Amino acid sequence: DTLRWVLIAIALIGIAVTIHARLDDWKRGQR
């Protein structure tokens, strides 16, 4: 079970980083 939660945490962090990077690029594109 622990390994499963670790994998889920890594996946969520990866998604969060990807979304943050996209938002940052989107904000730069608008300016």
mmCIF file of the N, C-alpha and C atoms, coordinates in Angstrom:
data_MODEL
# 
_entry.id   MODEL 
# 
loop_
_atom_site.group_PDB 
_atom_site.id 
_atom_site.type_symbol 
_atom_site.label_atom_id 
_atom_site.label_alt_id 
_atom_site.label_comp_id 
_atom_site.label_asym_id 
_atom_site.label_entity_id 
_atom_site.label_seq_id 
_atom_site.pdbx_PDB_ins_code 
_atom_site.Cartn_x 
_atom_site.Cartn_y 
_atom_site.Cartn_z 
_atom_site.occupancy 
_atom_site.B_iso_or_equiv 
_atom_site.pdbx_formal_charge 
_atom_site.auth_seq_id 
_atom_site.auth_comp_id 
_atom_site.auth_asym_id 
_atom_site.auth_atom_id 
_atom_site.pdbx_PDB_model_num 
ATOM 1  N N  . ASP A 1 1  ? 0.841  -1.207 0.000   1.00 0.00 ? 1  ASP A N  1 
ATOM 2  C CA . ASP A 1 1  ? 0.000  0.000  0.000   1.00 0.00 ? 1  ASP A CA 1 
ATOM 3  C C  . ASP A 1 1  ? 0.876  1.257  0.000   1.00 0.00 ? 1  ASP A C  1 
ATOM 4  N N  . THR A 1 2  ? 1.955  1.224  0.780   1.00 0.00 ? 2  THR A N  1 
ATOM 5  C CA . THR A 1 2  ? 2.820  2.407  0.863   1.00 0.00 ? 2  THR A CA 1 
ATOM 6  C C  . THR A 1 2  ? 3.374  2.768  -0.507  1.00 0.00 ? 2  THR A C  1 
ATOM 7  N N  . LEU A 1 3  ? 3.843  1.758  -1.233  1.00 0.00 ? 3  LEU A N  1 
ATOM 8  C CA . LEU A 1 3  ? 4.418  2.013  -2.560  1.00 0.00 ? 3  LEU A CA 1 
ATOM 9  C C  . LEU A 1 3  ? 3.380  2.648  -3.473  1.00 0.00 ? 3  LEU A C  1 
ATOM 10 N N  . ARG A 1 4  ? 2.131  2.170  -3.358  1.00 0.00 ? 4  ARG A N  1 
ATOM 11 C CA . ARG A 1 4  ? 1.056  2.730  -4.194  1.00 0.00 ? 4  ARG A CA 1 
ATOM 12 C C  . ARG A 1 4  ? 0.879  4.215  -3.905  1.00 0.00 ? 4  ARG A C  1 
ATOM 13 N N  . TRP A 1 5  ? 0.851  4.581  -2.617  1.00 0.00 ? 5  TRP A N  1 
ATOM 14 C CA . TRP A 1 5  ? 0.674  5.994  -2.257  1.00 0.00 ? 5  TRP A CA 1 
ATOM 15 C C  . TRP A 1 5  ? 1.853  6.832  -2.737  1.00 0.00 ? 5  TRP A C  1 
ATOM 16 N N  . VAL A 1 6  ? 3.047  6.258  -2.694  1.00 0.00 ? 6  VAL A N  1 
ATOM 17 C CA . VAL A 1 6  ? 4.238  6.994  -3.157  1.00 0.00 ? 6  VAL A CA 1 
ATOM 18 C C  . VAL A 1 6  ? 4.118  7.274  -4.648  1.00 0.00 ? 6  VAL A C  1 
ATOM 19 N N  . LEU A 1 7  ? 3.691  6.271  -5.412  1.00 0.00 ? 7  LEU A N  1 
ATOM 20 C CA . LEU A 1 7  ? 3.541  6.456  -6.864  1.00 0.00 ? 7  LEU A CA 1 
ATOM 21 C C  . LEU A 1 7  ? 2.475  7.502  -7.157  1.00 0.00 ? 7  LEU A C  1 
ATOM 22 N N  . ILE A 1 8  ? 1.373  7.460  -6.392  1.00 0.00 ? 8  ILE A N  1 
ATOM 23 C CA . ILE A 1 8  ? 0.297  8.447  -6.590  1.00 0.00 ? 8  ILE A CA 1 
ATOM 24 C C  . ILE A 1 8  ? 0.817  9.848  -6.286  1.00 0.00 ? 8  ILE A C  1 
ATOM 25 N N  . ALA A 1 9  ? 1.594  9.983  -5.216  1.00 0.00 ? 9  ALA A N  1 
ATOM 26 C CA . ALA A 1 9  ? 2.139  11.290 -4.841  1.00 0.00 ? 9  ALA A CA 1 
ATOM 27 C C  . ALA A 1 9  ? 3.049  11.819 -5.948  1.00 0.00 ? 9  ALA A C  1 
ATOM 28 N N  . ILE A 1 10 ? 3.906  10.951 -6.486  1.00 0.00 ? 10 ILE A N  1 
ATOM 29 C CA . ILE A 1 10 ? 4.817  11.376 -7.560  1.00 0.00 ? 10 ILE A CA 1 
ATOM 30 C C  . ILE A 1 10 ? 4.018  11.817 -8.785  1.00 0.00 ? 10 ILE A C  1 
ATOM 31 N N  . ALA A 1 11 ? 2.966  11.061 -9.102  1.00 0.00 ? 11 ALA A N  1 
ATOM 32 C CA . ALA A 1 11 ? 2.141  11.397 -10.270 1.00 0.00 ? 11 ALA A CA 1 
ATOM 33 C C  . ALA A 1 11 ? 1.473  12.753 -10.068 1.00 0.00 ? 11 ALA A C  1 
ATOM 34 N N  . LEU A 1 12 ? 0.914  12.980 -8.877  1.00 0.00 ? 12 LEU A N  1 
ATOM 35 C CA . LEU A 1 12 ? 0.241  14.256 -8.605  1.00 0.00 ? 12 LEU A CA 1 
ATOM 36 C C  . LEU A 1 12 ? 1.231  15.413 -8.674  1.00 0.00 ? 12 LEU A C  1 
ATOM 37 N N  . ILE A 1 13 ? 2.420  15.216 -8.132  1.00 0.00 ? 13 ILE A N  1 
ATOM 38 C CA . ILE A 1 13 ? 3.435  16.278 -8.166  1.00 0.00 ? 13 ILE A CA 1 
ATOM 39 C C  . ILE A 1 13 ? 3.820  16.581 -9.610  1.00 0.00 ? 13 ILE A C  1 
ATOM 40 N N  . GLY A 1 14 ? 3.986  15.523 -10.410 1.00 0.00 ? 14 GLY A N  1 
ATOM 41 C CA . GLY A 1 14 ? 4.348  15.719 -11.818 1.00 0.00 ? 14 GLY A CA 1 
ATOM 42 C C  . GLY A 1 14 ? 3.276  16.494 -12.556 1.00 0.00 ? 14 GLY A C  1 
ATOM 43 N N  . ILE A 1 15 ? 2.002  16.154 -12.288 1.00 0.00 ? 15 ILE A N  1 
ATOM 44 C CA . ILE A 1 15 ? 0.897  16.862 -12.945 1.00 0.00 ? 15 ILE A CA 1 
ATOM 45 C C  . ILE A 1 15 ? 0.882  18.322 -12.501 1.00 0.00 ? 15 ILE A C  1 
ATOM 46 N N  . ALA A 1 16 ? 1.079  18.560 -11.205 1.00 0.00 ? 16 ALA A N  1 
ATOM 47 C CA . ALA A 1 16 ? 1.069  19.929 -10.678 1.00 0.00 ? 16 ALA A CA 1 
ATOM 48 C C  . ALA A 1 16 ? 2.172  20.758 -11.324 1.00 0.00 ? 16 ALA A C  1 
ATOM 49 N N  . VAL A 1 17 ? 3.357  20.172 -11.451 1.00 0.00 ? 17 VAL A N  1 
ATOM 50 C CA . VAL A 1 17 ? 4.481  20.898 -12.065 1.00 0.00 ? 17 VAL A CA 1 
ATOM 51 C C  . VAL A 1 17 ? 4.170  21.213 -13.526 1.00 0.00 ? 17 VAL A C  1 
ATOM 52 N N  . THR A 1 18 ? 3.581  20.246 -14.230 1.00 0.00 ? 18 THR A N  1 
ATOM 53 C CA . THR A 1 18 ? 3.245  20.456 -15.645 1.00 0.00 ? 18 THR A CA 1 
ATOM 54 C C  . THR A 1 18 ? 2.225  21.577 -15.798 1.00 0.00 ? 18 THR A C  1 
ATOM 55 N N  . ILE A 1 19 ? 1.180  21.554 -14.956 1.00 0.00 ? 19 ILE A N  1 
ATOM 56 C CA . ILE A 1 19 ? 0.151  22.604 -15.025 1.00 0.00 ? 19 ILE A CA 1 
ATOM 57 C C  . ILE A 1 19 ? 0.768  23.961 -14.699 1.00 0.00 ? 19 ILE A C  1 
ATOM 58 N N  . HIS A 1 20 ? 1.610  24.017 -13.673 1.00 0.00 ? 20 HIS A N  1 
ATOM 59 C CA . HIS A 1 20 ? 2.247  25.279 -13.281 1.00 0.00 ? 20 HIS A CA 1 
ATOM 60 C C  . HIS A 1 20 ? 3.095  25.820 -14.430 1.00 0.00 ? 20 HIS A C  1 
ATOM 61 N N  . ALA A 1 21 ? 3.836  24.931 -15.088 1.00 0.00 ? 21 ALA A N  1 
ATOM 62 C CA . ALA A 1 21 ? 4.688  25.359 -16.202 1.00 0.00 ? 21 ALA A CA 1 
ATOM 63 C C  . ALA A 1 21 ? 3.825  25.881 -17.347 1.00 0.00 ? 21 ALA A C  1 
ATOM 64 N N  . ARG A 1 22 ? 2.718  25.211 -17.630 1.00 0.00 ? 22 ARG A N  1 
ATOM 65 C CA . ARG A 1 22 ? 1.835  25.654 -18.720 1.00 0.00 ? 22 ARG A CA 1 
ATOM 66 C C  . ARG A 1 22 ? 1.233  27.012 -18.395 1.00 0.00 ? 22 ARG A C  1 
ATOM 67 N N  . LEU A 1 23 ? 0.797  27.202 -17.140 1.00 0.00 ? 23 LEU A N  1 
ATOM 68 C CA . LEU A 1 23 ? 0.215  28.487 -16.747 1.00 0.00 ? 23 LEU A CA 1 
ATOM 69 C C  . LEU A 1 23 ? 1.260  29.587 -16.858 1.00 0.00 ? 23 LEU A C  1 
ATOM 70 N N  . ASP A 1 24 ? 2.501  29.283 -16.474 1.00 0.00 ? 24 ASP A N  1 
ATOM 71 C CA . ASP A 1 24 ? 3.566  30.285 -16.544 1.00 0.00 ? 24 ASP A CA 1 
ATOM 72 C C  . ASP A 1 24 ? 3.802  30.685 -17.998 1.00 0.00 ? 24 ASP A C  1 
ATOM 73 N N  . ASP A 1 25 ? 3.860  29.701 -18.890 1.00 0.00 ? 25 ASP A N  1 
ATOM 74 C CA . ASP A 1 25 ? 4.068  30.002 -20.313 1.00 0.00 ? 25 ASP A CA 1 
ATOM 75 C C  . ASP A 1 25 ? 2.873  30.774 -20.859 1.00 0.00 ? 25 ASP A C  1 
ATOM 76 N N  . TRP A 1 26 ? 1.636  30.411 -20.405 1.00 0.00 ? 26 TRP A N  1 
ATOM 77 C CA . TRP A 1 26 ? 0.435  31.078 -20.890 1.00 0.00 ? 26 TRP A CA 1 
ATOM 78 C C  . TRP A 1 26 ? 0.444  32.552 -20.458 1.00 0.00 ? 26 TRP A C  1 
ATOM 79 N N  . LYS A 1 27 ? 0.848  32.805 -19.222 1.00 0.00 ? 27 LYS A N  1 
ATOM 80 C CA . LYS A 1 27 ? 0.913  34.191 -18.743 1.00 0.00 ? 27 LYS A CA 1 
ATOM 81 C C  . LYS A 1 27 ? 1.952  34.974 -19.544 1.00 0.00 ? 27 LYS A C  1 
ATOM 82 N N  . ARG A 1 28 ? 3.093  34.350 -19.843 1.00 0.00 ? 28 ARG A N  1 
ATOM 83 C CA . ARG A 1 28 ? 4.131  35.029 -20.625 1.00 0.00 ? 28 ARG A CA 1 
ATOM 84 C C  . ARG A 1 28 ? 3.618  35.309 -22.031 1.00 0.00 ? 28 ARG A C  1 
ATOM 85 N N  . GLY A 1 29 ? 2.831  34.392 -22.583 1.00 0.00 ? 29 GLY A N  1 
ATOM 86 C CA . GLY A 1 29 ? 2.312  34.552 -23.940 1.00 0.00 ? 29 GLY A CA 1 
ATOM 87 C C  . GLY A 1 29 ? 1.330  35.709 -24.031 1.00 0.00 ? 29 GLY A C  1 
ATOM 88 N N  . GLN A 1 30 ? 0.530  35.911 -22.991 1.00 0.00 ? 30 GLN A N  1 
ATOM 89 C CA . GLN A 1 30 ? -0.453 36.997 -23.027 1.00 0.00 ? 30 GLN A CA 1 
ATOM 90 C C  . GLN A 1 30 ? 0.227  38.359 -22.958 1.00 0.00 ? 30 GLN A C  1 
ATOM 91 N N  . ARG A 1 31 ? 1.318  38.459 -22.191 1.00 0.00 ? 31 ARG A N  1 
ATOM 92 C CA . ARG A 1 31 ? 1.947  39.771 -22.015 1.00 0.00 ? 31 ARG A CA 1 
ATOM 93 C C  . ARG A 1 31 ? 2.611  40.262 -23.261 1.00 0.00 ? 31 ARG A C  1 
# 
